[in-house]
Amino acid sequence: MNINPKFARWFKDRDQQVLTAHFNKNRAALIKTIRELEAERDRARDYQSRLETLLESMKELQEKLEAEGGA
């Protein structure tokens, strides 16, 4: 089958445009997901820091109560 070279070039260009658009759409979605995951990681780090601070405060309170009870 003989295809008109002009049509073949047009088809190749359109195919490339579709592939590029698809790649860019997936790229944008991936970038959005990465940003969301980074934000979630930052929130998790903040919660971890708060929990560590709370745990330290509870240990200090426990030591204080034990010292008062033992005196």
HTML snippet that shows the backbone in 3Dmol.js (N, CA, C, O; Angstrom):
<script src="https://3Dmol.org/build/3Dmol-min.js"></script>
<div id="view" style="width:600px;height:400px;position:relative"></div>
<script>
const pdb = `
ATOM      1  N   MET A   1       0.847  -1.173   0.000  1.00  0.00           N
ATOM      2  CA  MET A   1       0.000   0.000   0.000  1.00  0.00           C
ATOM      3  C   MET A   1       0.892   1.235   0.000  1.00  0.00           C
ATOM      4  O   MET A   1       1.836   1.338   0.783  1.00  0.00           O
ATOM      5  N   ASN A   2       0.579   2.153  -0.877  1.00  0.00           N
ATOM      6  CA  ASN A   2       1.364   3.368  -1.017  1.00  0.00           C
ATOM      7  C   ASN A   2       0.620   4.517  -0.347  1.00  0.00           C
ATOM      8  O   ASN A   2      -0.511   4.828  -0.718  1.00  0.00           O
ATOM      9  N   ILE A   3       1.252   5.144   0.635  1.00  0.00           N
ATOM     10  CA  ILE A   3       0.621   6.247   1.372  1.00  0.00           C
ATOM     11  C   ILE A   3       1.226   7.558   0.895  1.00  0.00           C
ATOM     12  O   ILE A   3       2.437   7.676   0.705  1.00  0.00           O
ATOM     13  N   ASN A   4       0.375   8.512   0.712  1.00  0.00           N
ATOM     14  CA  ASN A   4       0.814   9.839   0.319  1.00  0.00           C
ATOM     15  C   ASN A   4       1.794  10.359   1.372  1.00  0.00           C
ATOM     16  O   ASN A   4       1.454  10.375   2.555  1.00  0.00           O
ATOM     17  N   PRO A   5       3.000  10.785   0.982  1.00  0.00           N
ATOM     18  CA  PRO A   5       3.995  11.262   1.953  1.00  0.00           C
ATOM     19  C   PRO A   5       3.503  12.453   2.782  1.00  0.00           C
ATOM     20  O   PRO A   5       3.849  12.588   3.955  1.00  0.00           O
ATOM     21  N   LYS A   6       2.691  13.316   2.158  1.00  0.00           N
ATOM     22  CA  LYS A   6       2.148  14.453   2.900  1.00  0.00           C
ATOM     23  C   LYS A   6       1.235  13.969   4.030  1.00  0.00           C
ATOM     24  O   LYS A   6       1.304  14.460   5.156  1.00  0.00           O
ATOM     25  N   PHE A   7       0.378  12.996   3.704  1.00  0.00           N
ATOM     26  CA  PHE A   7      -0.519  12.447   4.716  1.00  0.00           C
ATOM     27  C   PHE A   7       0.278  11.725   5.799  1.00  0.00           C
ATOM     28  O   PHE A   7      -0.020  11.854   6.987  1.00  0.00           O
ATOM     29  N   ALA A   8       1.291  10.969   5.386  1.00  0.00           N
ATOM     30  CA  ALA A   8       2.112  10.235   6.355  1.00  0.00           C
ATOM     31  C   ALA A   8       2.775  11.205   7.333  1.00  0.00           C
ATOM     32  O   ALA A   8       2.824  10.943   8.535  1.00  0.00           O
ATOM     33  N   ARG A   9       3.278  12.313   6.821  1.00  0.00           N
ATOM     34  CA  ARG A   9       3.923  13.312   7.678  1.00  0.00           C
ATOM     35  C   ARG A   9       2.888  13.946   8.616  1.00  0.00           C
ATOM     36  O   ARG A   9       3.147  14.116   9.808  1.00  0.00           O
ATOM     37  N   TRP A  10       1.723  14.293   8.073  1.00  0.00           N
ATOM     38  CA  TRP A  10       0.653  14.877   8.881  1.00  0.00           C
ATOM     39  C   TRP A  10       0.265  13.915  10.003  1.00  0.00           C
ATOM     40  O   TRP A  10       0.127  14.314  11.160  1.00  0.00           O
ATOM     41  N   PHE A  11       0.092  12.641   9.642  1.00  0.00           N
ATOM     42  CA  PHE A  11      -0.298  11.641  10.630  1.00  0.00           C
ATOM     43  C   PHE A  11       0.778  11.493  11.702  1.00  0.00           C
ATOM     44  O   PHE A  11       0.464  11.412  12.890  1.00  0.00           O
ATOM     45  N   LYS A  12       2.026  11.459  11.296  1.00  0.00           N
ATOM     46  CA  LYS A  12       3.135  11.333  12.251  1.00  0.00           C
ATOM     47  C   LYS A  12       3.162  12.537  13.201  1.00  0.00           C
ATOM     48  O   LYS A  12       3.361  12.378  14.405  1.00  0.00           O
ATOM     49  N   ASP A  13       2.962  13.732  12.656  1.00  0.00           N
ATOM     50  CA  ASP A  13       2.942  14.939  13.489  1.00  0.00           C
ATOM     51  C   ASP A  13       1.794  14.900  14.499  1.00  0.00           C
ATOM     52  O   ASP A  13       1.985  15.224  15.671  1.00  0.00           O
ATOM     53  N   ARG A  14       0.608  14.505  14.047  1.00  0.00           N
ATOM     54  CA  ARG A  14      -0.546  14.432  14.948  1.00  0.00           C
ATOM     55  C   ARG A  14      -0.324  13.370  16.024  1.00  0.00           C
ATOM     56  O   ARG A  14      -0.662  13.579  17.189  1.00  0.00           O
ATOM     57  N   ASP A  15       0.233  12.257  15.637  1.00  0.00           N
ATOM     58  CA  ASP A  15       0.523  11.193  16.594  1.00  0.00           C
ATOM     59  C   ASP A  15       1.488  11.697  17.665  1.00  0.00           C
ATOM     60  O   ASP A  15       1.312  11.418  18.851  1.00  0.00           O
ATOM     61  N   GLN A  16       2.500  12.434  17.242  1.00  0.00           N
ATOM     62  CA  GLN A  16       3.472  12.983  18.192  1.00  0.00           C
ATOM     63  C   GLN A  16       2.801  13.992  19.117  1.00  0.00           C
ATOM     64  O   GLN A  16       3.106  14.041  20.309  1.00  0.00           O
ATOM     65  N   GLN A  17       1.893  14.794  18.579  1.00  0.00           N
ATOM     66  CA  GLN A  17       1.180  15.770  19.406  1.00  0.00           C
ATOM     67  C   GLN A  17       0.337  15.072  20.471  1.00  0.00           C
ATOM     68  O   GLN A  17       0.287  15.510  21.620  1.00  0.00           O
ATOM     69  N   VAL A  18      -0.316  13.997  20.083  1.00  0.00           N
ATOM     70  CA  VAL A  18      -1.130  13.239  21.038  1.00  0.00           C
ATOM     71  C   VAL A  18      -0.243  12.639  22.121  1.00  0.00           C
ATOM     72  O   VAL A  18      -0.576  12.705  23.304  1.00  0.00           O
ATOM     73  N   LEU A  19       0.879  12.058  21.726  1.00  0.00           N
ATOM     74  CA  LEU A  19       1.797  11.472  22.710  1.00  0.00           C
ATOM     75  C   LEU A  19       2.337  12.537  23.657  1.00  0.00           C
ATOM     76  O   LEU A  19       2.436  12.310  24.863  1.00  0.00           O
ATOM     77  N   THR A  20       2.683  13.692  23.111  1.00  0.00           N
ATOM     78  CA  THR A  20       3.202  14.783  23.934  1.00  0.00           C
ATOM     79  C   THR A  20       2.140  15.272  24.918  1.00  0.00           C
ATOM     80  O   THR A  20       2.430  15.484  26.095  1.00  0.00           O
ATOM     81  N   ALA A  21       0.919  15.449  24.438  1.00  0.00           N
ATOM     82  CA  ALA A  21      -0.169  15.891  25.319  1.00  0.00           C
ATOM     83  C   ALA A  21      -0.410  14.871  26.423  1.00  0.00           C
ATOM     84  O   ALA A  21      -0.608  15.236  27.582  1.00  0.00           O
ATOM     85  N   HIS A  22      -0.394  13.603  26.063  1.00  0.00           N
ATOM     86  CA  HIS A  22      -0.602  12.545  27.056  1.00  0.00           C
ATOM     87  C   HIS A  22       0.520  12.565  28.096  1.00  0.00           C
ATOM     88  O   HIS A  22       0.264  12.456  29.295  1.00  0.00           O
ATOM     89  N   PHE A  23       1.755  12.704  27.632  1.00  0.00           N
ATOM     90  CA  PHE A  23       2.901  12.760  28.543  1.00  0.00           C
ATOM     91  C   PHE A  23       2.776  13.956  29.483  1.00  0.00           C
ATOM     92  O   PHE A  23       2.981  13.826  30.690  1.00  0.00           O
ATOM     93  N   ASN A  24       2.438  15.124  28.929  1.00  0.00           N
ATOM     94  CA  ASN A  24       2.324  16.331  29.755  1.00  0.00           C
ATOM     95  C   ASN A  24       1.205  16.203  30.779  1.00  0.00           C
ATOM     96  O   ASN A  24       1.343  16.665  31.911  1.00  0.00           O
ATOM     97  N   LYS A  25       0.098  15.578  30.386  1.00  0.00           N
ATOM     98  CA  LYS A  25      -1.006  15.372  31.322  1.00  0.00           C
ATOM     99  C   LYS A  25      -0.554  14.460  32.458  1.00  0.00           C
ATOM    100  O   LYS A  25      -0.808  14.752  33.627  1.00  0.00           O
ATOM    101  N   ASN A  26       0.112  13.363  32.124  1.00  0.00           N
ATOM    102  CA  ASN A  26       0.604  12.446  33.152  1.00  0.00           C
ATOM    103  C   ASN A  26       1.671  13.111  34.010  1.00  0.00           C
ATOM    104  O   ASN A  26       1.723  12.892  35.220  1.00  0.00           O
ATOM    105  N   ARG A  27       2.507  13.910  33.398  1.00  0.00           N
ATOM    106  CA  ARG A  27       3.565  14.616  34.119  1.00  0.00           C
ATOM    107  C   ARG A  27       2.949  15.575  35.138  1.00  0.00           C
ATOM    108  O   ARG A  27       3.388  15.641  36.286  1.00  0.00           O
ATOM    109  N   ALA A  28       1.933  16.312  34.708  1.00  0.00           N
ATOM    110  CA  ALA A  28       1.268  17.256  35.613  1.00  0.00           C
ATOM    111  C   ALA A  28       0.617  16.514  36.780  1.00  0.00           C
ATOM    112  O   ALA A  28       0.688  16.965  37.923  1.00  0.00           O
ATOM    113  N   ALA A  29      -0.007  15.394  36.492  1.00  0.00           N
ATOM    114  CA  ALA A  29      -0.640  14.606  37.558  1.00  0.00           C
ATOM    115  C   ALA A  29       0.411  14.064  38.517  1.00  0.00           C
ATOM    116  O   ALA A  29       0.198  14.040  39.729  1.00  0.00           O
ATOM    117  N   LEU A  30       1.535  13.632  37.981  1.00  0.00           N
ATOM    118  CA  LEU A  30       2.613  13.107  38.815  1.00  0.00           C
ATOM    119  C   LEU A  30       3.193  14.205  39.705  1.00  0.00           C
ATOM    120  O   LEU A  30       3.442  13.979  40.889  1.00  0.00           O
ATOM    121  N   ILE A  31       3.404  15.373  39.146  1.00  0.00           N
ATOM    122  CA  ILE A  31       3.929  16.498  39.928  1.00  0.00           C
ATOM    123  C   ILE A  31       2.957  16.854  41.052  1.00  0.00           C
ATOM    124  O   ILE A  31       3.378  17.107  42.181  1.00  0.00           O
ATOM    125  N   LYS A  32       1.661  16.873  40.746  1.00  0.00           N
ATOM    126  CA  LYS A  32       0.647  17.172  41.767  1.00  0.00           C
ATOM    127  C   LYS A  32       0.687  16.132  42.879  1.00  0.00           C
ATOM    128  O   LYS A  32       0.624  16.481  44.058  1.00  0.00           O
ATOM    129  N   THR A  33       0.790  14.867  42.515  1.00  0.00           N
ATOM    130  CA  THR A  33       0.840  13.794  43.507  1.00  0.00           C
ATOM    131  C   THR A  33       2.081  13.915  44.378  1.00  0.00           C
ATOM    132  O   THR A  33       2.010  13.725  45.592  1.00  0.00           O
ATOM    133  N   ILE A  34       3.206  14.225  43.771  1.00  0.00           N
ATOM    134  CA  ILE A  34       4.451  14.386  44.532  1.00  0.00           C
ATOM    135  C   ILE A  34       4.302  15.526  45.537  1.00  0.00           C
ATOM    136  O   ILE A  34       4.710  15.392  46.691  1.00  0.00           O
ATOM    137  N   ARG A  35       3.729  16.629  45.111  1.00  0.00           N
ATOM    138  CA  ARG A  35       3.533  17.769  46.028  1.00  0.00           C
ATOM    139  C   ARG A  35       2.608  17.399  47.183  1.00  0.00           C
ATOM    140  O   ARG A  35       2.846  17.781  48.329  1.00  0.00           O
ATOM    141  N   GLU A  36       1.555  16.656  46.870  1.00  0.00           N
ATOM    142  CA  GLU A  36       0.635  16.221  47.928  1.00  0.00           C
ATOM    143  C   GLU A  36       1.337  15.287  48.912  1.00  0.00           C
ATOM    144  O   GLU A  36       1.126  15.380  50.121  1.00  0.00           O
ATOM    145  N   LEU A  37       2.167  14.392  48.395  1.00  0.00           N
ATOM    146  CA  LEU A  37       2.900  13.474  49.270  1.00  0.00           C
ATOM    147  C   LEU A  37       3.915  14.221  50.127  1.00  0.00           C
ATOM    148  O   LEU A  37       4.103  13.888  51.297  1.00  0.00           O
ATOM    149  N   GLU A  38       4.564  15.220  49.557  1.00  0.00           N
ATOM    150  CA  GLU A  38       5.508  16.022  50.332  1.00  0.00           C
ATOM    151  C   GLU A  38       4.790  16.770  51.452  1.00  0.00           C
ATOM    152  O   GLU A  38       5.303  16.861  52.567  1.00  0.00           O
ATOM    153  N   ALA A  39       3.613  17.301  51.161  1.00  0.00           N
ATOM    154  CA  ALA A  39       2.830  17.997  52.194  1.00  0.00           C
ATOM    155  C   ALA A  39       2.412  17.020  53.287  1.00  0.00           C
ATOM    156  O   ALA A  39       2.458  17.352  54.472  1.00  0.00           O
ATOM    157  N   GLU A  40       2.006  15.820  52.893  1.00  0.00           N
ATOM    158  CA  GLU A  40       1.623  14.795  53.870  1.00  0.00           C
ATOM    159  C   GLU A  40       2.819  14.404  54.734  1.00  0.00           C
ATOM    160  O   GLU A  40       2.681  14.218  55.943  1.00  0.00           O
ATOM    161  N   ARG A  41       3.988  14.281  54.115  1.00  0.00           N
ATOM    162  CA  ARG A  41       5.206  13.964  54.861  1.00  0.00           C
ATOM    163  C   ARG A  41       5.510  15.064  55.878  1.00  0.00           C
ATOM    164  O   ARG A  41       5.873  14.773  57.018  1.00  0.00           O
ATOM    165  N   ASP A  42       5.364  16.325  55.469  1.00  0.00           N
ATOM    166  CA  ASP A  42       5.617  17.440  56.381  1.00  0.00           C
ATOM    167  C   ASP A  42       4.645  17.427  57.557  1.00  0.00           C
ATOM    168  O   ASP A  42       5.036  17.688  58.695  1.00  0.00           O
ATOM    169  N   ARG A  43       3.374  17.121  57.278  1.00  0.00           N
ATOM    170  CA  ARG A  43       2.393  17.021  58.373  1.00  0.00           C
ATOM    171  C   ARG A  43       2.754  15.877  59.315  1.00  0.00           C
ATOM    172  O   ARG A  43       2.645  16.016  60.533  1.00  0.00           O
ATOM    173  N   ALA A  44       3.181  14.759  58.760  1.00  0.00           N
ATOM    174  CA  ALA A  44       3.558  13.610  59.593  1.00  0.00           C
ATOM    175  C   ALA A  44       4.756  13.965  60.473  1.00  0.00           C
ATOM    176  O   ALA A  44       4.800  13.579  61.641  1.00  0.00           O
ATOM    177  N   ARG A  45       5.714  14.688  59.930  1.00  0.00           N
ATOM    178  CA  ARG A  45       6.876  15.115  60.723  1.00  0.00           C
ATOM    179  C   ARG A  45       6.446  16.055  61.847  1.00  0.00           C
ATOM    180  O   ARG A  45       6.952  15.973  62.966  1.00  0.00           O
ATOM    181  N   ASP A  46       5.507  16.947  61.535  1.00  0.00           N
ATOM    182  CA  ASP A  46       5.003  17.864  62.555  1.00  0.00           C
ATOM    183  C   ASP A  46       4.306  17.094  63.670  1.00  0.00           C
ATOM    184  O   ASP A  46       4.531  17.367  64.850  1.00  0.00           O
ATOM    185  N   TYR A  47       3.458  16.134  63.302  1.00  0.00           N
ATOM    186  CA  TYR A  47       2.769  15.317  64.310  1.00  0.00           C
ATOM    187  C   TYR A  47       3.769  14.528  65.141  1.00  0.00           C
ATOM    188  O   TYR A  47       3.617  14.413  66.357  1.00  0.00           O
ATOM    189  N   GLN A  48       4.790  13.985  64.490  1.00  0.00           N
ATOM    190  CA  GLN A  48       5.803  13.222  65.213  1.00  0.00           C
ATOM    191  C   GLN A  48       6.516  14.118  66.225  1.00  0.00           C
ATOM    192  O   GLN A  48       6.748  13.716  67.365  1.00  0.00           O
ATOM    193  N   SER A  49       6.856  15.316  65.807  1.00  0.00           N
ATOM    194  CA  SER A  49       7.521  16.259  66.706  1.00  0.00           C
ATOM    195  C   SER A  49       6.629  16.596  67.901  1.00  0.00           C
ATOM    196  O   SER A  49       7.096  16.651  69.039  1.00  0.00           O
ATOM    197  N   ARG A  50       5.349  16.820  67.633  1.00  0.00           N
ATOM    198  CA  ARG A  50       4.417  17.122  68.722  1.00  0.00           C
ATOM    199  C   ARG A  50       4.283  15.942  69.679  1.00  0.00           C
ATOM    200  O   ARG A  50       4.242  16.125  70.896  1.00  0.00           O
ATOM    201  N   LEU A  51       4.217  14.736  69.130  1.00  0.00           N
ATOM    202  CA  LEU A  51       4.115  13.547  69.981  1.00  0.00           C
ATOM    203  C   LEU A  51       5.369  13.362  70.829  1.00  0.00           C
ATOM    204  O   LEU A  51       5.278  12.991  71.999  1.00  0.00           O
ATOM    205  N   GLU A  52       6.537  13.620  70.245  1.00  0.00           N
ATOM    206  CA  GLU A  52       7.779  13.500  71.005  1.00  0.00           C
ATOM    207  C   GLU A  52       7.813  14.521  72.139  1.00  0.00           C
ATOM    208  O   GLU A  52       8.244  14.206  73.248  1.00  0.00           O
ATOM    209  N   THR A  53       7.364  15.734  71.865  1.00  0.00           N
ATOM    210  CA  THR A  53       7.308  16.774  72.893  1.00  0.00           C
ATOM    211  C   THR A  53       6.337  16.381  73.998  1.00  0.00           C
ATOM    212  O   THR A  53       6.636  16.543  75.181  1.00  0.00           O
ATOM    213  N   LEU A  54       5.175  15.865  73.610  1.00  0.00           N
ATOM    214  CA  LEU A  54       4.186  15.417  74.593  1.00  0.00           C
ATOM    215  C   LEU A  54       4.738  14.280  75.443  1.00  0.00           C
ATOM    216  O   LEU A  54       4.558  14.272  76.661  1.00  0.00           O
ATOM    217  N   LEU A  55       5.400  13.331  74.819  1.00  0.00           N
ATOM    218  CA  LEU A  55       5.981  12.201  75.543  1.00  0.00           C
ATOM    219  C   LEU A  55       7.035  12.681  76.532  1.00  0.00           C
ATOM    220  O   LEU A  55       7.088  12.203  77.665  1.00  0.00           O
ATOM    221  N   GLU A  56       7.860  13.608  76.115  1.00  0.00           N
ATOM    222  CA  GLU A  56       8.889  14.149  77.003  1.00  0.00           C
ATOM    223  C   GLU A  56       8.240  14.866  78.192  1.00  0.00           C
ATOM    224  O   GLU A  56       8.698  14.724  79.326  1.00  0.00           O
ATOM    225  N   SER A  57       7.195  15.623  77.940  1.00  0.00           N
ATOM    226  CA  SER A  57       6.484  16.315  79.026  1.00  0.00           C
ATOM    227  C   SER A  57       5.870  15.319  79.997  1.00  0.00           C
ATOM    228  O   SER A  57       5.901  15.526  81.210  1.00  0.00           O
ATOM    229  N   MET A  58       5.315  14.244  79.464  1.00  0.00           N
ATOM    230  CA  MET A  58       4.710  13.225  80.327  1.00  0.00           C
ATOM    231  C   MET A  58       5.776  12.531  81.175  1.00  0.00           C
ATOM    232  O   MET A  58       5.526  12.219  82.339  1.00  0.00           O
ATOM    233  N   LYS A  59       6.953  12.288  80.613  1.00  0.00           N
ATOM    234  CA  LYS A  59       8.040  11.670  81.383  1.00  0.00           C
ATOM    235  C   LYS A  59       8.485  12.596  82.509  1.00  0.00           C
ATOM    236  O   LYS A  59       8.717  12.155  83.634  1.00  0.00           O
ATOM    237  N   GLU A  60       8.601  13.886  82.195  1.00  0.00           N
ATOM    238  CA  GLU A  60       8.992  14.859  83.215  1.00  0.00           C
ATOM    239  C   GLU A  60       7.948  14.923  84.328  1.00  0.00           C
ATOM    240  O   GLU A  60       8.297  14.987  85.506  1.00  0.00           O
ATOM    241  N   LEU A  61       6.684  14.906  83.959  1.00  0.00           N
ATOM    242  CA  LEU A  61       5.614  14.928  84.951  1.00  0.00           C
ATOM    243  C   LEU A  61       5.644  13.666  85.804  1.00  0.00           C
ATOM    244  O   LEU A  61       5.458  13.729  87.020  1.00  0.00           O
ATOM    245  N   GLN A  62       5.876  12.531  85.176  1.00  0.00           N
ATOM    246  CA  GLN A  62       5.948  11.267  85.915  1.00  0.00           C
ATOM    247  C   GLN A  62       7.104  11.301  86.914  1.00  0.00           C
ATOM    248  O   GLN A  62       6.941  10.889  88.063  1.00  0.00           O
ATOM    249  N   GLU A  63       8.263  11.788  86.486  1.00  0.00           N
ATOM    250  CA  GLU A  63       9.414  11.884  87.380  1.00  0.00           C
ATOM    251  C   GLU A  63       9.112  12.827  88.546  1.00  0.00           C
ATOM    252  O   GLU A  63       9.482  12.547  89.686  1.00  0.00           O
ATOM    253  N   LYS A  64       8.441  13.941  88.258  1.00  0.00           N
ATOM    254  CA  LYS A  64       8.094  14.901  89.306  1.00  0.00           C
ATOM    255  C   LYS A  64       7.130  14.270  90.312  1.00  0.00           C
ATOM    256  O   LYS A  64       7.298  14.432  91.521  1.00  0.00           O
ATOM    257  N   LEU A  65       6.127  13.554  89.816  1.00  0.00           N
ATOM    258  CA  LEU A  65       5.158  12.904  90.706  1.00  0.00           C
ATOM    259  C   LEU A  65       5.816  11.809  91.537  1.00  0.00           C
ATOM    260  O   LEU A  65       5.504  11.654  92.717  1.00  0.00           O
ATOM    261  N   GLU A  66       6.718  11.054  90.932  1.00  0.00           N
ATOM    262  CA  GLU A  66       7.426  10.005  91.675  1.00  0.00           C
ATOM    263  C   GLU A  66       8.315  10.615  92.744  1.00  0.00           C
ATOM    264  O   GLU A  66       8.426  10.071  93.842  1.00  0.00           O
ATOM    265  N   ALA A  67       8.955  11.750  92.432  1.00  0.00           N
ATOM    266  CA  ALA A  67       9.819  12.414  93.411  1.00  0.00           C
ATOM    267  C   ALA A  67       8.992  12.971  94.574  1.00  0.00           C
ATOM    268  O   ALA A  67       9.417  12.897  95.727  1.00  0.00           O
ATOM    269  N   GLU A  68       7.841  13.515  94.282  1.00  0.00           N
ATOM    270  CA  GLU A  68       6.980  14.051  95.339  1.00  0.00           C
ATOM    271  C   GLU A  68       6.389  12.927  96.182  1.00  0.00           C
ATOM    272  O   GLU A  68       6.249  13.068  97.397  1.00  0.00           O
ATOM    273  N   GLY A  69       6.049  11.835  95.554  1.00  0.00           N
ATOM    274  CA  GLY A  69       5.465  10.705  96.275  1.00  0.00           C
ATOM    275  C   GLY A  69       6.495   9.971  97.108  1.00  0.00           C
ATOM    276  O   GLY A  69       6.157   9.402  98.146  1.00  0.00           O
ATOM    277  N   GLY A  70       7.725   9.973  96.680  1.00  0.00           N
ATOM    278  CA  GLY A  70       8.785   9.259  97.391  1.00  0.00           C
ATOM    279  C   GLY A  70       9.393  10.088  98.507  1.00  0.00           C
ATOM    280  O   GLY A  70      10.121   9.548  99.341  1.00  0.00           O
ATOM    281  N   ALA A  71       9.117  11.386  98.548  1.00  0.00           N
ATOM    282  CA  ALA A  71       9.736  12.260  99.548  1.00  0.00           C
ATOM    283  C   ALA A  71       9.048  12.207 100.875  1.00  0.00           C
ATOM    284  O   ALA A  71       9.459  12.891 101.812  1.00  0.00           O
TER     285      ALA A  71
END
`;
const viewer = $3Dmol.createViewer("view");
viewer.addModel(pdb, "pdb");
viewer.setStyle({}, {cartoon: {color: "spectrum"}});
viewer.zoomTo();
viewer.render();
</script>
